[in-house]
Amino acid sequence: MQFVACTHESHASAILEIFNDAIANSTALYDYKPRTLESMLGWFKAKEGGRFPVIGAVGSDGQLLGFASYGTFRAWPAYKYSVEHSVYVHKDHRGKGIGLALMQQLITAARDQQYHVMVGGIDVTNTGSIALHKRLGFTHAGTIKHAAFKFGRWLDLGFYQLLLETPAYPVDG
């Protein structure tokens, strides 16, 4: 497995496949309808515009095994040191340490970019993702009960955060 910077040209279709599987078959993504290939152009432009990484794990055959990224946590300027992240692993490659490896890469990227807080919103029934985050030092920061409605039931959204030692000299404005 190797890590790559994902691009629209090389990885949009594979990321879309992973997203759409999560939408259709899980509560990992609180969305109802499959996304389109056209929507990926805007998704990548937003990542590029914010200088947010999209880190892919690629197998020896070139297949995208999973990806991780982060983006704006909240749109107000004082949140500039916080990001909300996500990590997704292809359904055929879960349980092999790919999510852990991707998150380690993402945490390094957040430190390098001088972020201070990483936030993950995780469905409370997603015990695998919660365990992964706890293993990496994330702590439970709160739960919003009935935050979403999908598959005929209310979903509770847990927030997990990791405090980073960066930046050394935060500034206002």
C-alpha contacts under 8 A as a table, 3 or more apart, distances in Angstrom:
res1	aa1	res2	aa2	distance
1	M	57	A	6.30
1	M	58	V	5.49
1	M	59	G	4.71
1	M	60	S	6.22
2	Q	57	A	5.68
2	Q	58	V	5.38
2	Q	59	G	6.68
2	Q	60	S	7.87
3	F	55	I	6.59
3	F	56	G	5.48
3	F	57	A	4.71
3	F	58	V	6.20
4	V	55	I	5.80
4	V	56	G	5.12
4	V	57	A	6.49
4	V	58	V	7.16
5	A	53	P	7.08
5	A	54	V	5.85
5	A	55	I	4.97
5	A	56	G	6.12
6	C	10	S	6.91
6	C	11	H	5.83
6	C	54	V	5.42
6	C	55	I	5.81
6	C	56	G	5.69
7	T	10	S	5.38
7	T	11	H	5.60
7	T	12	A	6.96
7	T	44	F	7.41
7	T	54	V	7.84
8	H	11	H	5.50
8	H	12	A	4.73
8	H	40	M	7.24
8	H	41	L	6.70
8	H	44	F	6.25
9	E	12	A	6.43
10	S	13	S	7.91
11	H	14	A	5.33
11	H	15	I	6.06
11	H	64	L	7.45
12	A	15	I	5.21
12	A	16	L	5.94
12	A	37	L	7.17
12	A	40	M	6.15
12	A	41	L	7.96
13	S	16	L	5.00
13	S	17	E	6.21
13	S	37	L	6.74
14	A	17	E	5.09
14	A	18	I	6.46
14	A	64	L	6.38
15	I	18	I	5.12
15	I	19	F	6.11
15	I	64	L	7.80
15	I	66	G	7.80
15	I	67	F	7.48
16	L	19	F	5.00
16	L	20	N	5.96
16	L	35	R	6.97
16	L	36	T	7.50
16	L	37	L	6.87
16	L	40	M	7.29
17	E	20	N	5.24
17	E	21	D	6.16
18	I	21	D	5.25
18	I	22	A	6.33
18	I	66	G	7.76
18	I	88	Y	7.08
18	I	89	V	7.18
18	I	90	H	5.62
18	I	91	K	7.56
19	F	22	A	5.16
19	F	23	I	6.22
19	F	29	L	7.78
19	F	34	P	7.85
19	F	35	R	7.61
19	F	88	Y	7.79
20	N	23	I	4.94
20	N	24	A	6.05
20	N	34	P	5.09
20	N	35	R	6.38
21	D	24	A	5.22
21	D	25	N	5.81
21	D	26	S	7.66
21	D	91	K	7.83
22	A	25	N	5.40
22	A	26	S	5.11
22	A	27	T	7.04
22	A	28	A	5.96
22	A	29	L	5.97
23	I	26	S	6.04
23	I	27	T	7.10
23	I	28	A	7.34
23	I	29	L	5.56
23	I	30	Y	6.98
23	I	31	D	5.73
23	I	32	Y	6.25
23	I	33	K	6.99
23	I	34	P	6.47
24	A	32	Y	7.30
24	A	33	K	7.64
24	A	34	P	7.18
26	S	29	L	6.99
27	T	30	Y	5.99
27	T	123	D	6.46
27	T	126	N	7.78
27	T	150	K	7.59
28	A	122	I	6.97
28	A	123	D	6.41
28	A	126	N	7.27
30	Y	148	A	7.00
30	Y	150	K	7.24
31	D	34	P	7.97
31	D	150	K	8.00
32	Y	150	K	7.48
35	R	39	S	6.46
36	T	39	S	5.24
36	T	40	M	7.01
37	L	40	M	5.37
37	L	41	L	7.41
38	E	41	L	5.69
38	E	42	G	7.58
39	S	42	G	5.56
39	S	43	W	6.42
40	M	43	W	4.80
40	M	44	F	6.05
41	L	44	F	5.34
41	L	45	K	6.14
42	G	45	K	4.97
42	G	46	A	6.11
43	W	46	A	5.29
43	W	47	K	6.43
44	F	47	K	5.02
44	F	48	E	6.13
45	K	48	E	5.05
45	K	49	G	5.88
46	A	49	G	5.03
46	A	50	G	6.18
47	K	50	G	5.36
47	K	51	R	5.99
47	K	52	F	4.83
47	K	53	P	6.74
47	K	54	V	7.46
47	K	71	G	6.90
48	E	51	R	4.93
48	E	52	F	6.13
48	E	53	P	7.70
49	G	52	F	7.65
50	G	71	G	7.29
50	G	72	T	7.89
52	F	69	S	6.93
52	F	70	Y	6.06
52	F	71	G	5.99
53	P	69	S	5.62
53	P	70	Y	6.83
53	P	106	L	7.87
53	P	109	A	7.50
54	V	67	F	6.76
54	V	68	A	5.83
54	V	69	S	4.65
54	V	70	Y	7.56
55	I	67	F	5.43
55	I	68	A	5.30
55	I	69	S	6.29
55	I	102	L	7.09
55	I	105	Q	7.58
55	I	106	L	7.22
56	G	64	L	6.56
56	G	65	L	7.43
56	G	66	G	5.84
56	G	67	F	4.26
56	G	68	A	6.60
56	G	102	L	7.42
57	A	64	L	5.89
57	A	65	L	5.43
57	A	66	G	5.38
57	A	67	F	6.06
57	A	98	I	7.23
57	A	102	L	6.92
58	V	61	D	7.81
58	V	62	G	5.62
58	V	63	Q	5.45
58	V	64	L	4.55
58	V	65	L	5.49
58	V	66	G	7.44
59	G	62	G	5.26
59	G	63	Q	5.34
59	G	64	L	6.53
59	G	65	L	6.43
60	S	63	Q	7.43
64	L	67	F	7.62
64	L	90	H	7.77
65	L	89	V	5.99
65	L	90	H	5.39
65	L	93	H	6.36
65	L	98	I	7.56
66	G	87	V	7.50
66	G	88	Y	5.46
66	G	89	V	3.97
66	G	90	H	5.44
66	G	98	I	7.05
66	G	99	G	7.33
66	G	102	L	7.83
67	F	87	V	5.84
67	F	88	Y	5.56
67	F	89	V	6.49
67	F	102	L	6.73
68	A	85	H	7.33
68	A	86	S	5.61
68	A	87	V	4.15
68	A	88	Y	6.33
68	A	102	L	6.07
68	A	103	M	6.84
68	A	106	L	6.75
69	S	85	H	5.60
69	S	86	S	5.62
69	S	87	V	6.60
69	S	106	L	6.84
70	Y	83	V	6.06
70	Y	84	E	5.35
70	Y	85	H	3.87
70	Y	86	S	6.15
71	G	83	V	5.48
71	G	84	E	5.53
71	G	85	H	6.37
72	T	75	A	6.47
72	T	80	K	7.95
72	T	82	S	7.32
72	T	83	V	5.20
72	T	84	E	6.14
73	F	79	Y	7.08
73	F	82	S	5.94
73	F	83	V	4.61
73	F	84	E	4.77
73	F	119	V	7.50
74	R	79	Y	6.20
75	A	79	Y	7.16
76	W	79	Y	5.86
76	W	80	K	7.59
77	P	80	K	5.53
77	P	173	G	7.08
78	A	81	Y	7.65
78	A	172	D	7.23
78	A	173	G	7.23
79	Y	82	S	5.47
80	K	83	V	7.81
80	K	115	Y	7.76
81	Y	114	Q	7.25
81	Y	115	Y	4.56
81	Y	116	H	5.17
81	Y	117	V	6.44
82	S	115	Y	5.95
82	S	116	H	5.91
82	S	117	V	4.60
82	S	118	M	5.91
82	S	119	V	7.39
83	V	115	Y	7.29
83	V	117	V	6.38
83	V	118	M	5.14
83	V	119	V	6.14
84	E	118	M	5.78
84	E	119	V	4.58
84	E	120	G	5.70
84	E	121	G	7.76
85	H	118	M	6.67
85	H	119	V	6.15
85	H	120	G	5.51
86	S	120	G	6.59
87	V	99	G	6.62
87	V	102	L	7.33
87	V	103	M	7.08
88	Y	99	G	7.03
89	V	93	H	6.50
89	V	94	R	5.94
89	V	98	I	6.99
89	V	99	G	6.31
90	H	93	H	5.46
90	H	94	R	6.57
91	K	94	R	5.85
93	H	96	K	6.37
93	H	98	I	7.64
94	R	97	G	7.51
94	R	98	I	7.14
94	R	99	G	7.71
95	G	98	I	7.44
96	K	99	G	7.95
97	G	100	L	5.25
97	G	101	A	6.24
98	I	101	A	5.11
98	I	102	L	6.06
99	G	102	L	5.11
99	G	103	M	6.08
99	G	132	L	7.78
100	L	103	M	5.16
100	L	104	Q	6.22
100	L	132	L	6.60
101	A	104	Q	5.14
101	A	105	Q	6.39
102	L	105	Q	5.12
102	L	106	L	6.17
103	M	106	L	4.86
103	M	107	I	6.03
104	Q	107	I	5.20
104	Q	108	T	6.30
104	Q	136	L	7.94
105	Q	108	T	5.17
105	Q	109	A	6.29
106	L	109	A	4.97
106	L	110	A	6.21
107	I	110	A	5.05
107	I	111	R	6.29
108	T	111	R	5.16
108	T	112	D	6.13
109	A	112	D	4.96
109	A	113	Q	6.13
110	A	113	Q	5.10
110	A	114	Q	6.20
110	A	115	Y	5.33
110	A	116	H	7.82
110	A	118	M	7.83
111	R	114	Q	4.95
111	R	115	Y	5.78
111	R	116	H	7.48
111	R	164	L	6.88
111	R	165	E	7.83
111	R	166	T	6.06
111	R	167	P	7.82
112	D	115	Y	7.77
114	Q	166	T	5.16
114	Q	167	P	4.78
115	Y	118	M	7.65
115	Y	164	L	7.14
115	Y	166	T	5.93
115	Y	167	P	6.31
116	H	163	L	5.83
116	H	164	L	4.77
116	H	165	E	6.46
116	H	166	T	5.18
116	H	167	P	6.28
117	V	161	Q	6.62
117	V	162	L	5.70
117	V	163	L	4.82
117	V	164	L	6.00
118	M	161	Q	5.47
118	M	162	L	5.20
118	M	163	L	6.73
118	M	164	L	7.85
119	V	159	F	6.69
119	V	160	Y	5.70
119	V	161	Q	4.53
119	V	162	L	6.72
120	G	159	F	5.64
120	G	160	Y	5.18
120	G	161	Q	6.37
121	G	157	L	6.21
121	G	158	G	5.67
121	G	159	F	4.64
121	G	160	Y	6.54
122	I	126	N	6.76
122	I	129	S	7.20
122	I	130	I	7.06
122	I	157	L	5.65
122	I	158	G	5.14
122	I	159	F	6.22
122	I	160	Y	7.53
123	D	126	N	5.45
123	D	155	L	6.88
123	D	156	D	5.94
123	D	157	L	4.69
123	D	158	G	5.92
124	V	127	T	6.96
124	V	130	I	7.76
124	V	155	L	7.82
124	V	156	D	5.84
124	V	157	L	5.84
124	V	158	G	5.60
126	N	129	S	5.63
126	N	130	I	6.36
127	T	130	I	5.01
127	T	131	A	6.01
128	G	131	A	5.21
128	G	132	L	6.19
129	S	132	L	4.99
129	S	133	H	6.18
130	I	133	H	5.19
130	I	134	K	6.18
131	A	134	K	5.11
131	A	135	R	6.07
132	L	135	R	5.13
132	L	136	L	6.48
133	H	136	L	5.12
133	H	137	G	6.51
133	H	138	F	5.23
133	H	139	T	7.80
133	H	160	Y	7.40
134	K	137	G	5.07
134	K	138	F	4.87
134	K	139	T	6.30
135	R	138	F	7.32
137	G	162	L	6.43
138	F	160	Y	5.73
138	F	161	Q	5.02
138	F	162	L	4.56
138	F	163	L	7.86
139	T	160	Y	5.26
139	T	161	Q	5.45
139	T	162	L	6.58
140	H	158	G	7.20
140	H	159	F	5.97
140	H	160	Y	4.49
140	H	161	Q	6.57
141	A	158	G	7.58
141	A	159	F	5.35
141	A	160	Y	5.33
141	A	161	Q	6.31
142	G	158	G	5.88
142	G	159	F	5.41
142	G	160	Y	7.42
143	T	156	D	6.69
143	T	157	L	5.49
143	T	158	G	4.18
143	T	159	F	5.99
144	I	147	A	5.59
144	I	156	D	5.75
144	I	157	L	5.21
144	I	158	G	6.40
145	K	155	L	6.94
145	K	156	D	4.41
145	K	157	L	6.43
146	H	149	F	7.11
146	H	154	W	4.95
146	H	155	L	4.98
146	H	156	D	4.92
146	H	157	L	7.51
147	A	154	W	7.24
147	A	155	L	5.93
147	A	156	D	5.56
147	A	157	L	6.04
148	A	154	W	5.82
148	A	155	L	5.10
148	A	156	D	7.01
148	A	157	L	7.86
149	F	152	G	6.70
149	F	153	R	5.54
149	F	154	W	4.51
149	F	155	L	5.78
150	K	153	R	5.65
150	K	154	W	6.60
150	K	155	L	7.06
165	E	168	A	7.21
167	P	170	P	5.69
